[in-house]
Amino acid sequence: MPNVDFIFDFASPNAYLSHQVIPGIEERTGAKFNYVPCLLGGIFKATGNQAPMLAFAGIKGKLEYDRVEIERFIKRHNIAFTMNPHFPVNTLLIARAAVAADMEGQLADYVETVFNHMWREPKKMDDPEVVVAALNESGFDGQGLVEKTQDPAVKAKLVENTEKAVERGAFGIPTFYVGDEMFYGKDRLDQVEEEIRRQS
Amino acid sequence: MPNVDFIFDFASPNAYLSHQVIPGIEERTGAKFNYVPCLLGGIFKATGNQAPMLAFAGIKGKLEYDRVEIERFIKRHNIAFTMNPHFPVNTLLIARAAVAADMEGQLADYVETVFNHMWREPKKMDDPEVVVAALNESGFDGQGLVEKTQDPAVKAKLVENTEKAVERGAFGIPTFYVGDEMFYGKDRLDQVEEEIRRQS
C-alpha cells in the first residue's frame, strides 16, 4: 500500500472539502491518508504563489467560475459547508495546535473538530479565546493545546512540514502525494484514488 | 439532447487534447459537440487573463506540475502529441480559415486537419505559405481558404464567436457549455459527459 500524504491548512475551503471525500477513498482502497498540517501562507511565500482571491481578482469570470466549481463539488458529494464569515482566517495558531495534537496522537480527532469550527459552524479561529472555547466544547483541553503551540519543537515541526512540502513541489493546498506522484486540487481526488490502486 | 459547445483555438494544446477525447463522449452519449473557433488572445484581452506560461512563470513548481498533468492526460487517453516547436503560434489566420471552412460545411474535416498540423506533425501555422501547403497536402484548397480569411463576414464571425464566449463567462480555452452550464479545462470533460447525460 503506497504512502499517501495530504498537505493541508485549515484556512483552505478546498482542503475542508477534500477532507469530506477522503474517508470514502480510504474505505474503497484501504489506504490511510497522512494529514500533514502546513501553512498555506508559507507555501505561497516560498513559491511566489498567492491566494486565488488575489491572483484571479483581475480576471473577468474566473472567481465566479471557481465558485460554481465549489458548489458543484459540494452538491456532488453532499457536503455541509458554510463560508467562514471571518475569511481569510490566520491559521498559525490552529496549525501549530494541530502539530501539538499530532504529538499526542490526537490529530484525526483534532482535524475533524477544527474543520468543523472553520467550515461547518464557522468561528473566528485566529482568536485564541475563540479557539480555546471551541476546543473545550469539543472535548479537548483547549488551554493546554494552545499553550503547547509555544513549544519550539511544535513551531519547528510546522515550519519543517511546510518547507518539505515545497521541496516536494507543492505550490498550493490541497496537495496530495501518492508515493512520489503529486496531485494538486480537490478535483484530482479521482486521480489520487486511481493512483493508490495502481501502486497497491 | 442538450446543446454542447466547445470554445476552442488551435493555439491551445489543451484544446487539441480535448479534441482527442470528445469523439468518445459523443459516441457514449449520442451528443454532438459544436466546435466554435475563437481567438484565445481575444478572450485574454477581454477578461484580463493571460497564457499560463506567463501567468504562472513566477510560481515555483506550477508549470512543472502542469506539464505532469498534460503527460498524465496524454498517457491516460493514449494520445499522439508533439509539442509545436514554434509555440506560441499566432492562430488568427487558421482561426479565420476555420470560420471560412465552417461556412462551406467543412469545419469537422478542417479541425481534424489543422489540429494535426499543429500538434501531431507540428508546423509553423502562422506562416501563410506553410498553411497553404499543409491544407493542400490534406486535400483542401489551401489558397482558396486563405483568401476567404479576408472576407469581412469571416473576420466579423470570428470576433463575434470570441465576444459571445466572453459574454457567456469564458476566460480561457478549452471551455465547454452543456446548455448553460460552463466547464473550463480538459480535466472537466468527465463532468461535461455527466452533465450531457443529466440534461438528456
Contacts between the chains, C-beta under 8 A, distances in Angstrom:
chain1	res1	chain2	res2	distance
A	46	B	60	7.1
A	47	B	59	5.5
A	47	B	60	4.0
A	47	B	61	5.9
A	47	B	62	7.5
A	48	B	58	4.7
A	48	B	59	5.1
A	48	B	60	6.0
A	49	B	59	4.7
A	49	B	60	7.8
A	49	B	62	7.0
A	58	B	48	4.6
A	59	B	47	5.5
A	59	B	48	5.2
A	59	B	49	4.7
A	59	B	171	5.5
A	60	B	46	7.1
A	60	B	47	4.0
A	60	B	48	6.0
A	60	B	49	7.8
A	60	B	166	7.3
A	60	B	171	6.2
A	61	B	47	5.9
A	61	B	166	7.6
A	61	B	169	4.7
A	61	B	170	6.9
A	61	B	171	4.4
A	62	B	47	7.5
A	62	B	49	6.9
A	62	B	171	5.1
A	64	B	169	6.9
A	65	B	169	6.5
A	65	B	171	7.1
A	65	B	182	6.6
A	65	B	184	5.9
A	68	B	182	7.2
A	72	B	191	7.3
A	166	B	60	7.3
A	166	B	61	7.6
A	169	B	61	4.7
A	169	B	64	6.8
A	169	B	65	6.5
A	170	B	61	6.9
A	171	B	59	5.5
A	171	B	60	6.2
A	171	B	61	4.4
A	171	B	62	5.0
A	171	B	65	7.1
A	182	B	65	6.6
A	182	B	68	7.2
A	184	B	65	5.9
A	187	B	187	6.6
A	190	B	190	7.6
A	191	B	72	7.3
